[in-house]
Amino acid sequence: MARIEGGCLCGRVRYSAETEPVFVGVCHCTDCQKFSGSAFAAVVALPSPALKVTGTLKCFTKAGDSGKPIHRRFCPECGSGIVDEGEAMPGVAMINVGTLDDKSWVKPAAQIYCDSAQPWVQLGGEMQSFASTPPQA
């Protein structure tokens, strides 16, 4: 079982989990672009019950592409986006890769919402690519 740890820019929020990721991926949707302040968001998805957070998080909620709410939690002091939880994926918490203490092991397996990707972004590797969301199994 992996030990995953990280936190915000100012250090007031920390998290840890002892679990294997559900998935590691990249999202190019316009909401993730705005929330991350970048061209895409890279996330490590974990089972929600495994994630332990210390410190206070503020939450911004809005409807995602599925029409169901997505809860984006961030440090109210420094603004670092920490974790997203979408009601379309119950029981899954998506940690923003940039907040991990050790990012060396991260290898995204898929990228979604490629139709919204910035034209200058071309990610390498052997990721599966989807125009929007992957088909549900």
Secondary structure in CASP SS format (residue, H / E / C, confidence):
PFRMAT SS
TARGET T0000
AUTHOR 0000-0000-0000
METHOD secondary structure of the structure
MODEL  1
M C 1.00
A C 1.00
R E 1.00
I E 1.00
E E 1.00
G E 1.00
G E 1.00
C C 1.00
L C 1.00
C C 1.00
G C 1.00
R C 1.00
V C 1.00
R E 1.00
Y E 1.00
S E 1.00
A E 1.00
E E 1.00
T C 1.00
E C 1.00
P C 1.00
V C 1.00
F E 1.00
V E 1.00
G E 1.00
V E 1.00
C E 1.00
H C 1.00
C C 1.00
T H 1.00
D H 1.00
C H 1.00
Q H 1.00
K H 1.00
F H 1.00
S H 1.00
G C 1.00
S C 1.00
A C 1.00
F C 1.00
A E 1.00
A E 1.00
V E 1.00
V E 1.00
A E 1.00
L E 1.00
P E 1.00
S H 1.00
P H 1.00
A H 1.00
L C 1.00
K E 1.00
V E 1.00
T E 1.00
G C 1.00
T C 1.00
L C 1.00
K E 1.00
C E 1.00
F E 1.00
T E 1.00
K E 1.00
A E 1.00
G C 1.00
D C 1.00
S C 1.00
G C 1.00
K C 1.00
P E 1.00
I E 1.00
H E 1.00
R E 1.00
R E 1.00
F E 1.00
C C 1.00
P C 1.00
E C 1.00
C C 1.00
G C 1.00
S C 1.00
G E 1.00
I E 1.00
V E 1.00
D E 1.00
E E 1.00
G E 1.00
E C 1.00
A C 1.00
M C 1.00
P C 1.00
G C 1.00
V E 1.00
A E 1.00
M E 1.00
I E 1.00
N E 1.00
V H 1.00
G H 1.00
T H 1.00
L E 1.00
D C 1.00
D C 1.00
K C 1.00
S C 1.00
W C 1.00
V C 1.00
K C 1.00
P C 1.00
A C 1.00
A E 1.00
Q E 1.00
I E 1.00
Y C 1.00
C H 1.00
D H 1.00
S H 1.00
A C 1.00
Q C 1.00
P C 1.00
W C 1.00
V C 1.00
Q C 1.00
L C 1.00
G C 1.00
G C 1.00
E C 1.00
M C 1.00
Q E 1.00
S E 1.00
F C 1.00
A C 1.00
S C 1.00
T C 1.00
P C 1.00
P C 1.00
Q C 1.00
A C 1.00
END
